[in-house]
């Protein structure tokens, strides 16, 4: 999302808690098939439909306690509508633009499930996801896998990101699907790898329940 935004996010999230994890050298990208679920999260409802906290080209279930909030400019950018000046100013990573944040803090974790969308013709799911990860920089142990959810076929990536601010590495996950309105990327990021592991069931709940509108 950009160096400045990541730095601010780290400062806000640390809050006096520093937990390190091993820094590993970058490995070649690996593609596998399967889901690899780490457990189940209880659903508190669906986001993505018109009238929900975030109107998106897809819908998916949100875990209990997580709070969804649309990013300013969502109406102009999220569902294939014309781009406006405000939408152009939203955080962008690779071929997609941030439109929705689902906060884990009300559920007791420190992190977000962020939803970004792009224009039709941005590429297939794997190409979109590779561009998304490449834009983050300082990534390693990148592992891609395919998945299906309902009628959707998508690609998921699990990797380690080394932060520019403190040089700490942490696990992150993202997935991409392509709809008639363009690609959709869901990204799970947290304070550290322990927070990531705690939040992963909520990410996988979203993955399993993804549907096009």
N, C-alpha and C positions, 0 to 999 in steps of 0.2 A: 504494500500500500504506500511505500515511500519511506525514506529514512526518517524524516521528521515525525511522521505519524507513528512509526514503530517505536521511536525513542520516547515519545509522549506516552504511548501505551505501556511501555515497560515501567516508566516512572510511576504511573498510576497504579499498576498492578503489584509492584513489588511490596509496597507498604511495610517495609522492614523485614520481609521474609525472603531469604535467599536460599534456594535449593539447587545444587549443581547436578549435572549428569555428565557421563563420559563424552568427550568429543571424539568422534570417529572420523577417519578420512573418508572423502567422497568415494562412493562405490558406483559401479556401472548400474544404469537403470535396469530393473528387473520387472518383467510382466508375468503375472500368474493369474489363474482363474479361481474364483471362490469368494466367500464372504469374510470369514475369519472373525466372527462375532465374539466380543469379550463378555457378553452378558445382556440382560434385558433391562430396559428402562420403561417405567410406566408412563403412558400417554396422558397428557392433560388437555388434548384437543389438537386441532389442525390449524396450520397457518398457510397462507398462500391464496386462498379464495377471496373473491371480492367481498369487502366488508370485514375481513380479518385484519390483524395488526399490520401485515405486509401483503399487498396484492402482488402475486408473482405468476410466472408462466406455469409453475408447478405447485402442488400442495404436498405437505408432509406433516407428520405428527411431531409435536413439541413435548418434551419430557416434563414431568411435574416439577413446578417451581421455576422453570426457565421463562423469561419474559422477553417477548418479541417486540421490536420497535422499528418502524420504518425509518430509513434515512431520508433526509430532506431531498426532494426531487424524485421520489419513487414513482409518482404518478406519471412523470414524463419519461422515465427510463426503464421501468421494470417490465412492462407488458407489451413491448413492441411499439409504443407510441412515439411521436416525434421527440427528438432531443431538444431540450431547452437550455438556456444559459446555466441554470442551477444544476441541471443534470450533468452538464459538461464539467462542472467543478467538483463532482463527487470523486472520492478515492477510487483509483483505477489500478488494477494489477493484471498485466498481460492484456488479453483481449476482453476482459470483463470489468464491470463497474459495480461497486458496493451499493446495495439497495436496502438491505435489511440486516439488523443485528439482533441476535437472540442471546440474552445475557444469562449466564449461569450463576451469578452471585446470589439471587434470591433462593437458589437451590443449595447454596453452601459451597460452591466452587468458584474459582477465579479464572474466568475465561469467557469466550464468546463462540457461538456458531454464527458465522457470517455468510450471507447469501449475496452473490454477485451475478449479474446478468450481462449478456452481450448481444450484439446484433446478429441476425441471420447471416450465414455465410462466413462465420468466424472460424469454421473448421469442425472436424469431428470431435467427439468427446475427449479422446486421448490427446489430440493436438492442442485443444484448448487447455487441458490440464497441464501438459508439458510447458506451455507458454506461461501459465499461471505460476508454476513452481520456479521456472527460470527467472521470472521477474522478481521473485523474493530474494534470490541470491543466497550465497553461503549455505547451501543445502547439501546433504549427504545421505547415504543409506536410503536412496530413493527406490521405492518398491511399488509398482503399479499392479492392479488387479482389475479384472472385469467383474461386473455384477449385473443382475437384473432385478427390477422392482416393478411388479405389475407388467405393463407393456413396454416399460422403459428399459433400455440397455445403456449402461453407463460404465465409467472407469473411475476407480478410486486410487489414490496414492497415499502412502504413509512414508514419512521421511523425518529427518532430523534437521532442524534449523539452528544455526549459530548466530545469536544476536550480536549486532554491531556495538551496542552500548556497553555490555558487560563481558562479552565473549563467552557466555554460557550457551550450551546447546540444549535443545528440548525437542520432544516429539511433536509433530503436527500431522494432521490428516486433512484430505480434501477429496471431493468427488465432483465429477462433471457429467451432465447429461445434455443432450441437444433436443430442443423443442422447435415447433414451427415458428416461435417468436425469437429463437436464438438459443445460445448455450446458457446453462445455469450452473454455477459452481457453489458448492457448500464447503466452507473451510472451518475447521476446528482448531482454535489456538488458545493456549492457556499460559499461566505463569511459568510452569515448568512441566517436566515429564510426568510427575506424580499427579498434577492437576489434569493433565491430558488423559491419563489412564482412568481417572475418576469420571471424567466427562464423556469418555468414548461410548458408553452405552447410549447416551442421548444422541450422539452423532449417528450411531448405527440404527437407532429407532427412526431417525429422519431418512436414512438411506433405504431402509426396508419399506417405508410407507410412501416413498416418492411416487407421485402420479401427475400426469399432465392435466391441466384444467380443460 
